[in-house]
């Protein structure tokens, strides 16, 4: 279970301000539960944990079982919310060095369609040329430029190398239920296919097949992920000021009103790096509208303390930290004694690396708070599927609350479309001649 500690943030907020923001956040939660806010038609994520039935889990696990031992690699094609949720879960749950020769029972997961770098894609094709592979193509429309280009290349390659019959077994799509280019192609080619609910936007889709299928194919327990999300739904939709999602949203907004314009998501475990990337998209795309919103960024500690630590400690006082801290996990490794104490750390003899990491966590917190940086802490238990299910649902709920308090629609992303319009014009896409 997530434990939220906002003490070292509330010390920077006037009590009256926090009280007002708590009241606003409670009202926002009611707006969410009633579905009466702007973007209410995209509120399908709210009940997703209850929609993950045995049939959906079985279908995902069936594909995972079919590909286990028969393909070396599975390529996830998608961009933004179509891949980040799955990637952050897979990275969090995998052995740190699973991509470097550590024995594994499931295919290696790689990603395509999340950018337009030619070198990346040519390296990927060279990598796949020596391996058997399968593809999960994720796109609501099938025409988003980055994933559409990737899918065109990979579909052609897999059919050329293995034949259309094998390709049909090794291509799965996740797309619109009724319309769009990828739906049409899936029906035409008779691919196994899942649908993305109309009521769920990409960055809120990790608890749909968009996230569930890749996580299952990587060998992880999606039933446990669903269990964590179901428990979270009950806890974080409670109409109560003690609801951690309410308090986190209220503290964030109170800090924002006091001049804190940047939130740094931090961790002390490299496996959480991509969870921070998922958070950056969730908050940036949901709340950065109408010239409003906290700018989300991230840092991996202690690594980034030796690069960004100076600014955090002594730079402009426009930021606050939100730390996600894991309790437990990993094998205990005890520091030994060395003759002559040549490295100067014999004083740590008998301590574990985890002891040192905990001291770094506490020392960093104290230094930054003393330096004027508010600090919010999430403590989680072991990093497993159930914990991740809870974390996904918690932050989705808190983010939606923030959006309505801020006065923006947390479920649209009109700003993202502007670069696409320019891209289409520069590339000569029909229909964009006037622009």
Beta strands, then each sheet from edge to edge (+ up, - down):
strand 1: 3-5
strand 2: 73-77
strand 3: 108-112
strand 4: 133-138
strand 5: 171-175
strand 6: 192-195
strand 7: 262-267
strand 8: 295-300
strand 9: 319-326
strand 10: 375-380
sheet 1: 1+ 10- 9- 7- 8-
sheet 2: 3+ 2+ 4+ 5+ 6+
end
